[in-house]
Amino acid sequence: MIQLDWGDSRPLYEQIKDKFKTLIITGALKEQDKIPSVRELAGSLAINPNTIQRAYKELEEEGYIVSLRAKGSFVAKRSDVSKEAQNALYKHLREAAAELIYQGVELERIQAEIEEIYGTIKRGEHI
């Protein structure tokens, strides 16, 4: 399901979290899909279960997954994504847009990129 990049300087839990977010955002994992248990994923990646637990905890705090006692973890409904997570993403979007504008990219080009991403996701296609 996911592979770790041992050459990546980021902590393993961040890599795991980011890979699951990508799978969810691109539609590879859909709302209410079950994700591997902490033990299953730790076993398949040959890493400490605490690392997986930390990634899952952060994904749950941000509203990407929900954990149900004795049932497992599942992809959350889009409406469950936290406002803090959305605000952080808006901050990144503003920073990226500001850099693009500084580099001379026209507003129409930035808007076109966002519209293309929006259409791709709405059609259920992968980015």
FIGU-512776 format. One record per residue: x, y negated, z of N, C-alpha, C, O in turn; residue in three letters; residue number from 1. Coordinates in steps of 0.05 Angstrom, whole numbers. Layout:
// FIGU-512776
+--------+--------+--------+--------+--------+--------+--------+--------+--------+--------+--------+--------+-----+-----+
:    n.x :    n.y :    n.z :   ca.x :   ca.y :   ca.z :    c.x :    c.y :    c.z :    o.x :    o.y :    o.z :  aa :   i :
+--------+--------+--------+--------+--------+--------+--------+--------+--------+--------+--------+--------+-----+-----+
:      X :      Y :      Z :      X :      Y :      Z :      X :      Y :      Z :      X :      Y :      Z : ALA : NUM :
...
+--------+--------+--------+--------+--------+--------+--------+--------+--------+--------+--------+--------+-----+-----+
// end
This chain:
// FIGU-512776
+--------+--------+--------+--------+--------+--------+--------+--------+--------+--------+--------+--------+-----+-----+
:    n.x :    n.y :    n.z :   ca.x :   ca.y :   ca.z :    c.x :    c.y :    c.z :    o.x :    o.y :    o.z :  aa :   i :
+--------+--------+--------+--------+--------+--------+--------+--------+--------+--------+--------+--------+-----+-----+
:     16 :     24 :      0 :      0 :      0 :      0 :     17 :    -25 :      0 :     13 :    -43 :    -16 : MET :   1 :
:     37 :    -26 :     18 :     55 :    -49 :     18 :     84 :    -38 :     21 :     89 :    -16 :     31 : ILE :   2 :
:    102 :    -55 :     11 :    130 :    -48 :     14 :    145 :    -72 :     26 :    138 :    -95 :     21 : GLN :   3 :
:    164 :    -66 :     43 :    180 :    -87 :     56 :    205 :    -92 :     40 :    216 :    -75 :     27 : LEU :   4 :
:    213 :   -117 :     41 :    238 :   -125 :     28 :    259 :   -129 :     50 :    259 :   -148 :     65 : ASP :   5 :
:    277 :   -109 :     52 :    297 :   -109 :     73 :    317 :   -131 :     70 :    331 :   -138 :     89 : TRP :   6 :
:    318 :   -143 :     47 :    336 :   -166 :     42 :    324 :   -193 :     49 :    338 :   -213 :     49 : GLY :   7 :
:    298 :   -193 :     54 :    283 :   -217 :     61 :    291 :   -225 :     89 :    292 :   -209 :    108 : ASP :   8 :
:    297 :   -251 :     93 :    306 :   -261 :    119 :    283 :   -264 :    139 :    287 :   -267 :    163 : SER :   9 :
:    258 :   -263 :    129 :    235 :   -266 :    147 :    231 :   -241 :    164 :    238 :   -219 :    155 : ARG :  10 :
:    220 :   -245 :    188 :    214 :   -221 :    205 :    195 :   -202 :    190 :    179 :   -211 :    174 : PRO :  11 :
:    197 :   -177 :    197 :    180 :   -157 :    184 :    150 :   -162 :    188 :    135 :   -158 :    169 : LEU :  12 :
:    142 :   -171 :    212 :    114 :   -175 :    216 :    103 :   -197 :    198 :     80 :   -196 :    189 : TYR :  13 :
:    120 :   -217 :    192 :    111 :   -239 :    173 :    108 :   -228 :    145 :     89 :   -235 :    131 : GLU :  14 :
:    127 :   -210 :    137 :    124 :   -198 :    110 :     99 :   -182 :    108 :     84 :   -184 :     88 : GLN :  15 :
:     93 :   -166 :    129 :     69 :   -150 :    129 :     44 :   -167 :    128 :     26 :   -162 :    113 : ILE :  16 :
:     44 :   -188 :    145 :     21 :   -206 :    145 :     17 :   -219 :    118 :     -6 :   -220 :    108 : LYS :  17 :
:     38 :   -229 :    106 :     36 :   -243 :     80 :     27 :   -223 :     58 :     11 :   -231 :     41 : ASP :  18 :
:     36 :   -199 :     59 :     29 :   -179 :     38 :     -1 :   -172 :     41 :    -15 :   -169 :     20 : LYS :  19 :
:    -11 :   -169 :     65 :    -40 :   -164 :     69 :    -56 :   -188 :     60 :    -77 :   -185 :     48 : PHE :  20 :
:    -47 :   -212 :     67 :    -62 :   -236 :     58 :    -63 :   -237 :     28 :    -84 :   -244 :     17 : LYS :  21 :
:    -41 :   -231 :     14 :    -41 :   -230 :    -15 :    -61 :   -209 :    -26 :    -76 :   -215 :    -45 : THR :  22 :
:    -61 :   -186 :    -14 :    -80 :   -165 :    -23 :   -109 :   -174 :    -19 :   -126 :   -167 :    -36 : LEU :  23 :
:   -114 :   -188 :      2 :   -141 :   -197 :      8 :   -149 :   -220 :    -11 :   -170 :   -220 :    -23 : ILE :  24 :
:   -131 :   -239 :    -13 :   -137 :   -263 :    -30 :   -141 :   -255 :    -59 :   -158 :   -266 :    -72 : ILE :  25 :
:   -125 :   -237 :    -69 :   -126 :   -230 :    -97 :   -149 :   -210 :   -103 :   -154 :   -204 :   -126 : THR :  26 :
:   -162 :   -200 :    -82 :   -184 :   -182 :    -86 :   -176 :   -153 :    -87 :   -193 :   -135 :    -92 : GLY :  27 :
:   -151 :   -146 :    -84 :   -142 :   -118 :    -83 :   -155 :   -104 :    -59 :   -161 :    -81 :    -60 : ALA :  28 :
:   -158 :   -119 :    -37 :   -173 :   -110 :    -14 :   -198 :   -127 :    -12 :   -197 :   -152 :    -13 : LEU :  29 :
:   -221 :   -115 :    -10 :   -247 :   -129 :    -10 :   -258 :   -130 :     19 :   -249 :   -116 :     37 : LYS :  30 :
:   -277 :   -148 :     22 :   -290 :   -151 :     48 :   -299 :   -124 :     58 :   -311 :   -108 :     43 : GLU :  31 :
:   -294 :   -118 :     83 :   -302 :    -94 :     98 :   -286 :    -69 :     89 :   -292 :    -47 :     99 : GLN :  32 :
:   -265 :    -72 :     72 :   -248 :    -49 :     67 :   -232 :    -43 :     92 :   -224 :    -61 :    107 : ASP :  33 :
:   -229 :    -17 :     97 :   -213 :     -9 :    120 :   -183 :    -11 :    113 :   -175 :     -3 :     91 : LYS :  34 :
:   -167 :    -21 :    132 :   -139 :    -21 :    127 :   -126 :      0 :    144 :   -138 :      9 :    164 : ILE :  35 :
:   -101 :      9 :    138 :    -89 :     30 :    153 :    -87 :     23 :    183 :    -84 :      0 :    190 : PRO :  36 :
:    -88 :     44 :    199 :    -85 :     39 :    228 :    -56 :     31 :    233 :    -38 :     34 :    216 : SER :  37 :
:    -51 :     20 :    257 :    -24 :     12 :    264 :     -5 :     35 :    262 :     17 :     33 :    251 : VAL :  38 :
:    -13 :     58 :    273 :      4 :     82 :    272 :      9 :     92 :    244 :     31 :     99 :    237 : ARG :  39 :
:    -12 :     92 :    228 :     -9 :    102 :    200 :     11 :     84 :    185 :     30 :     94 :    172 : GLU :  40 :
:      7 :     58 :    187 :     25 :     40 :    172 :     53 :     40 :    183 :     73 :     40 :    168 : LEU :  41 :
:     56 :     41 :    209 :     83 :     43 :    222 :     97 :     68 :    212 :    121 :     68 :    207 : ALA :  42 :
:     82 :     90 :    211 :     94 :    115 :    202 :    102 :    114 :    173 :    124 :    124 :    165 : GLY :  43 :
:     85 :    103 :    156 :     92 :    102 :    127 :    115 :     82 :    121 :    130 :     86 :    102 : SER :  44 :
:    117 :     61 :    137 :    139 :     42 :    133 :    164 :     48 :    150 :    185 :     36 :    147 : LEU :  45 :
:    161 :     68 :    168 :    183 :     76 :    186 :    193 :     52 :    203 :    217 :     47 :    205 : ALA :  46 :
:    174 :     38 :    215 :    181 :     16 :    233 :    165 :     18 :    259 :    146 :     34 :    261 : ILE :  47 :
:    172 :      2 :    278 :    160 :      2 :    304 :    130 :     -7 :    302 :    124 :    -26 :    289 : ASN :  48 :
:    112 :      8 :    315 :     84 :      1 :    314 :     78 :    -28 :    325 :     59 :    -40 :    317 : PRO :  49 :
:     95 :    -37 :    343 :     91 :    -64 :    355 :     94 :    -85 :    333 :     81 :   -106 :    334 : ASN :  50 :
:    110 :    -80 :    313 :    113 :    -99 :    290 :     87 :   -101 :    275 :     78 :   -123 :    267 : THR :  51 :
:     74 :    -78 :    269 :     49 :    -77 :    255 :     27 :    -91 :    272 :     11 :   -106 :    263 : ILE :  52 :
:     28 :    -84 :    298 :      8 :    -96 :    316 :      9 :   -126 :    316 :    -12 :   -139 :    317 : GLN :  53 :
:     33 :   -137 :    316 :     36 :   -167 :    316 :     25 :   -178 :    290 :     11 :   -199 :    290 : ARG :  54 :
:     30 :   -166 :    267 :     20 :   -175 :    241 :    -11 :   -174 :    242 :    -24 :   -193 :    233 : ALA :  55 :
:    -22 :   -152 :    251 :    -51 :   -149 :    252 :    -64 :   -169 :    271 :    -85 :   -180 :    265 : TYR :  56 :
:    -50 :   -175 :    293 :    -61 :   -194 :    313 :    -63 :   -222 :    300 :    -83 :   -236 :    303 : LYS :  57 :
:    -42 :   -230 :    285 :    -42 :   -256 :    272 :    -63 :   -257 :    249 :    -76 :   -277 :    245 : GLU :  58 :
:    -65 :   -235 :    234 :    -85 :   -234 :    213 :   -113 :   -236 :    225 :   -131 :   -249 :    213 : LEU :  59 :
:   -117 :   -224 :    248 :   -143 :   -226 :    261 :   -148 :   -254 :    272 :   -170 :   -265 :    270 : GLU :  60 :
:   -128 :   -267 :    284 :   -131 :   -294 :    294 :   -137 :   -313 :    272 :   -152 :   -333 :    276 : GLU :  61 :
:   -127 :   -309 :    248 :   -132 :   -326 :    225 :   -158 :   -319 :    211 :   -166 :   -334 :    193 : GLU :  62 :
:   -171 :   -297 :    219 :   -196 :   -290 :    207 :   -196 :   -273 :    182 :   -216 :   -270 :    169 : GLY :  63 :
:   -172 :   -261 :    176 :   -170 :   -245 :    152 :   -179 :   -216 :    157 :   -189 :   -203 :    139 : TYR :  64 :
:   -176 :   -206 :    181 :   -185 :   -179 :    188 :   -200 :   -180 :    214 :   -198 :   -199 :    230 : ILE :  65 :
:   -216 :   -159 :    219 :   -229 :   -155 :    244 :   -222 :   -127 :    254 :   -220 :   -109 :    238 : VAL :  66 :
:   -219 :   -124 :    280 :   -213 :    -98 :    292 :   -237 :    -89 :    308 :   -247 :   -104 :    325 : SER :  67 :
:   -246 :    -65 :    304 :   -268 :    -54 :    319 :   -258 :    -31 :    336 :   -246 :    -12 :    325 : LEU :  68 :
:   -262 :    -32 :    361 :   -252 :    -11 :    379 :   -261 :     16 :    370 :   -285 :     20 :    364 : ARG :  69 :
:   -243 :     35 :    369 :   -247 :     63 :    361 :   -255 :     66 :    332 :   -261 :     89 :    324 : ALA :  70 :
:   -256 :     45 :    316 :   -263 :     47 :    288 :   -241 :     39 :    269 :   -238 :     50 :    248 : LYS :  71 :
:   -224 :     20 :    278 :   -202 :     11 :    262 :   -204 :    -19 :    255 :   -219 :    -34 :    266 : GLY :  72 :
:   -188 :    -26 :    235 :   -187 :    -54 :    226 :   -197 :    -56 :    198 :   -193 :    -38 :    181 : SER :  73 :
:   -211 :    -78 :    192 :   -225 :    -81 :    167 :   -220 :   -109 :    157 :   -216 :   -128 :    172 : PHE :  74 :
:   -222 :   -113 :    130 :   -221 :   -139 :    118 :   -246 :   -155 :    127 :   -268 :   -145 :    125 : VAL :  75 :
:   -241 :   -179 :    137 :   -263 :   -195 :    147 :   -279 :   -208 :    124 :   -269 :   -209 :    101 : ALA :  76 :
:   -302 :   -218 :    131 :   -318 :   -233 :    112 :   -303 :   -260 :    108 :   -291 :   -270 :    127 : LYS :  77 :
:   -305 :   -271 :     85 :   -292 :   -297 :     79 :   -300 :   -319 :     99 :   -284 :   -336 :    106 : ARG :  78 :
:   -325 :   -318 :    107 :   -335 :   -339 :    126 :   -322 :   -337 :    153 :   -325 :   -356 :    169 : SER :  79 :
:   -307 :   -316 :    159 :   -295 :   -312 :    185 :   -267 :   -325 :    187 :   -255 :   -325 :    208 : ASP :  80 :
:   -256 :   -334 :    164 :   -229 :   -346 :    165 :   -230 :   -371 :    182 :   -248 :   -388 :    180 : VAL :  81 :
:   -211 :   -374 :    200 :   -211 :   -395 :    220 :   -207 :   -423 :    207 :   -194 :   -425 :    186 : SER :  82 :
:   -218 :   -443 :    220 :   -215 :   -470 :    210 :   -186 :   -479 :    213 :   -176 :   -494 :    196 : LYS :  83 :
:   -172 :   -469 :    233 :   -144 :   -476 :    236 :   -127 :   -466 :    212 :   -110 :   -480 :    202 : GLU :  84 :
:   -134 :   -442 :    204 :   -120 :   -430 :    181 :   -126 :   -446 :    156 :   -108 :   -451 :    140 : ALA :  85 :
:   -151 :   -454 :    152 :   -158 :   -471 :    129 :   -143 :   -497 :    130 :   -133 :   -507 :    110 : GLN :  86 :
:   -142 :   -510 :    153 :   -129 :   -536 :    156 :    -99 :   -533 :    150 :    -87 :   -551 :    137 : ASN :  87 :
:    -86 :   -511 :    158 :    -58 :   -507 :    152 :    -54 :   -504 :    122 :    -34 :   -514 :    111 : ALA :  88 :
:    -72 :   -490 :    109 :    -70 :   -487 :     80 :    -75 :   -514 :     65 :    -61 :   -519 :     45 : LEU :  89 :
:    -93 :   -530 :     75 :    -97 :   -557 :     63 :    -72 :   -573 :     66 :    -65 :   -588 :     48 : TYR :  90 :
:    -58 :   -570 :     89 :    -33 :   -585 :     93 :    -13 :   -576 :     72 :      1 :   -593 :     60 : LYS :  91 :
:    -10 :   -550 :     68 :      8 :   -540 :     47 :      1 :   -550 :     19 :     18 :   -557 :      3 : HIS :  92 :
:    -25 :   -550 :     14 :    -35 :   -559 :    -12 :    -28 :   -589 :    -16 :    -18 :   -597 :    -38 : LEU :  93 :
:    -32 :   -605 :      4 :    -25 :   -634 :      2 :      5 :   -637 :     -2 :     13 :   -654 :    -19 : ARG :  94 :
:     21 :   -622 :     12 :     50 :   -624 :      9 :     59 :   -616 :    -19 :     76 :   -629 :    -31 : GLU :  95 :
:     47 :   -593 :    -29 :     55 :   -584 :    -56 :     46 :   -604 :    -77 :     61 :   -610 :    -95 : ALA :  96 :
:     21 :   -615 :    -74 :     12 :   -635 :    -93 :     29 :   -660 :    -92 :     35 :   -671 :   -113 : ALA :  97 :
:     37 :   -669 :    -68 :     54 :   -692 :    -66 :     81 :   -688 :    -80 :     91 :   -706 :    -94 : ALA :  98 :
:     92 :   -664 :    -77 :    118 :   -658 :    -91 :    114 :   -658 :   -121 :    131 :   -669 :   -135 : GLU :  99 :
:     92 :   -646 :   -130 :     88 :   -645 :   -159 :     84 :   -673 :   -170 :     94 :   -680 :   -192 : LEU : 100 :
:     69 :   -690 :   -156 :     65 :   -717 :   -165 :     92 :   -732 :   -165 :     97 :   -747 :   -184 : ILE : 101 :
:    108 :   -728 :   -145 :    134 :   -741 :   -144 :    151 :   -733 :   -168 :    167 :   -749 :   -178 : TYR : 102 :
:    148 :   -707 :   -176 :    164 :   -697 :   -199 :    152 :   -706 :   -226 :    162 :   -698 :   -247 : GLN : 103 :
:    131 :   -721 :   -225 :    120 :   -732 :   -249 :     97 :   -716 :   -262 :     89 :   -722 :   -284 : GLY : 104 :
:     87 :   -696 :   -248 :     65 :   -680 :   -258 :     39 :   -696 :   -257 :     34 :   -709 :   -236 : VAL : 105 :
:     24 :   -696 :   -278 :     -1 :   -712 :   -279 :    -23 :   -698 :   -263 :    -23 :   -674 :   -260 : GLU : 106 :
:    -41 :   -714 :   -252 :    -63 :   -705 :   -236 :    -80 :   -684 :   -252 :    -88 :   -664 :   -240 : LEU : 107 :
:    -84 :   -688 :   -277 :    -99 :   -670 :   -293 :    -87 :   -642 :   -294 :   -101 :   -622 :   -294 : GLU : 108 :
:    -60 :   -640 :   -294 :    -46 :   -614 :   -295 :    -50 :   -600 :   -268 :    -55 :   -576 :   -268 : ARG : 109 :
:    -48 :   -615 :   -246 :    -52 :   -603 :   -220 :    -81 :   -593 :   -217 :    -86 :   -571 :   -207 : ILE : 110 :
:   -100 :   -609 :   -226 :   -128 :   -601 :   -225 :   -133 :   -576 :   -242 :   -148 :   -558 :   -234 : GLN : 111 :
:   -121 :   -575 :   -265 :   -124 :   -552 :   -283 :   -114 :   -527 :   -270 :   -126 :   -506 :   -273 : ALA : 112 :
:    -91 :   -528 :   -257 :    -80 :   -505 :   -243 :   -100 :   -495 :   -221 :   -105 :   -471 :   -219 : GLU : 113 :
:   -110 :   -513 :   -205 :   -129 :   -506 :   -184 :   -154 :   -494 :   -196 :   -164 :   -473 :   -186 : ILE : 114 :
:   -164 :   -505 :   -217 :   -188 :   -495 :   -230 :   -183 :   -467 :   -242 :   -201 :   -450 :   -241 : GLU : 115 :
:   -159 :   -463 :   -253 :   -153 :   -436 :   -264 :   -152 :   -415 :   -242 :   -163 :   -393 :   -245 : GLU : 116 :
:   -139 :   -422 :   -219 :   -138 :   -403 :   -197 :   -167 :   -398 :   -186 :   -173 :   -375 :   -181 : ILE : 117 :
:   -183 :   -419 :   -184 :   -210 :   -416 :   -174 :   -226 :   -397 :   -193 :   -239 :   -379 :   -183 : TYR : 118 :
:   -224 :   -401 :   -219 :   -238 :   -384 :   -237 :   -229 :   -355 :   -236 :   -245 :   -336 :   -238 : GLY : 119 :
:   -203 :   -351 :   -234 :   -192 :   -324 :   -233 :   -203 :   -309 :   -208 :   -211 :   -286 :   -210 : THR : 120 :
:   -203 :   -322 :   -186 :   -212 :   -310 :   -161 :   -243 :   -305 :   -163 :   -252 :   -283 :   -155 : ILE : 121 :
:   -258 :   -324 :   -173 :   -287 :   -321 :   -175 :   -294 :   -297 :   -194 :   -314 :   -284 :   -189 : LYS : 122 :
:   -278 :   -293 :   -214 :   -283 :   -271 :   -232 :   -273 :   -244 :   -221 :   -278 :   -223 :   -233 : ARG : 123 :
:   -261 :   -245 :   -197 :   -251 :   -221 :   -185 :   -226 :   -210 :   -197 :   -219 :   -187 :   -193 : GLY : 124 :
:   -211 :   -227 :   -211 :   -186 :   -219 :   -223 :   -163 :   -225 :   -205 :   -165 :   -241 :   -186 : GLU : 125 :
:   -141 :   -211 :   -209 :   -117 :   -216 :   -193 :   -102 :   -240 :   -203 :   -101 :   -246 :   -227 : HIS : 126 :
:    -91 :   -255 :   -185 :    -75 :   -279 :   -192 :    -48 :   -271 :   -203 :    -32 :   -288 :   -211 : ILE : 127 :
+--------+--------+--------+--------+--------+--------+--------+--------+--------+--------+--------+--------+-----+-----+
// end
